[in-house]
Amino acid sequence: MRRHSSLFALSLTAALVSILACSKAKEPAKEAAKEPAKEAPPEPAKEPPKEAAKDQVEVFSWWTGQGEQEGLDAMIADFKTKNPGIEFVNAAVSGGAGTNAKAILANRLQAGNPPDSYQRHAGLELADDIKAAKVEDLTKLYEAQGWKDKLPKGLLEAITIDGKIYSVPVNIHRANLIWFVPKTLQALGISGPPKTWKEFMAQAKTIKAKGKTALAIGPQWTQKHLLETVLLGELGTDKYTGLWNGKTDWKSAEVTAALDMFKQVLSVSDIKSSAADWQPAADRVIDGTAVYTVMGDWLDGYWGRAKKLGYKTDYDVAPSPGSTGIYDFLSDSFTLPVAAKHRAAAEKWLIECGSVEGQDLFNPQKGSVPARTDADKSKYKDYLATALKDWQDPATKIVGSLAHGVVANNAFGSEIDTALGIFVENRDSAAFAAAVAKAYAATK
Ligand code: GAL
């Protein structure tokens, strides 16, 4: 078996020694006593003072927005305490779901200029990088850190190819959620969030009659996110999963019916004046112009932590219609790119990501539950306590997210993006289904 270079090279000692040996502050120049001022000879050009080469780690993500940055910051602070000799370079690029970040990252990887570690969703999104040999095998790091039996089996499978593990997951997010303000429902005479999309459409009539929008939505990735939750709610777990493994026929009558439901849901949304990102869409629910938004549980981080709103009093959440008992999961993970410039420091970052402390600092802020199974449950309160319970309940059915990299590789995902852009315009379910079926066959 080929041996890989050690994952635990000691890189910090040298950097620390050279920082401590940093040059002393210079004495102020003594004035020459009484000598008449001479024309100073031109000074030879000075070399800039040599700084002790500080070790650094450049970490790439898309967590810049409210509710996301706080989680990352919490983990960065812990990393800095544990690794005082490493400068943390936060290379986050704004834009929900990484729409902007992923494009920039692709260019950097293409140019052979990777950051030292980058965010990738567990699942087929990561598998693309593994197949393209963009990321290093982390199996030895897993063995050294004892992580293998600290992660759920299914999650480990989503980051493993040919027995090698390629990323370090920090969390589990749930995508299939519908969010609302209890007082808004009360004022409208609505007894609770809809249990099916059909019921949602019935509520939408009441909501429209009262001059409000039923569903706030944002840019295209949020529409894709909505699409996956409607497909899940209408088709159920097995048929939904079949959409991604070829077992469910996209052109079947039931998928067309589910797509028709998606069209209806869009028609009672504010898509014509859609919000710029997921946070401004969520703001419309808080200010009462819209009643619901479908979003992943990073919204709990935004409302509950960043905005300090009260769970159950100021906001509430339920499984998206038709998906009670189902966890449509995604997982943010960090990688070690091939040709990372600060490899040893990147490993330190990955150790932070994989640690109980790192995860328990990050996730309560971020609105996600820890990837590790041995995290401190007492840190997860309110919505997150129920999320953790549901995630760990053996009766919960688990499916993977489309919009967040689990079930579609990048080529298939971007074909769906193109088709969805057209579908949202022309609302032709059959044409969309045909385009996606064709794309699946072409990209699998
Ligand atoms: C997802 C990501 C989440 C959250 C969300 C909105 O793709 O996994 O952590 O950041 O986008 O930006």
Residues whose N, C-alpha, C, O or C-beta is under 5 A from the ligand:
A	BS01	GAL	G95 G96 A97 G98 W298 D332 H404
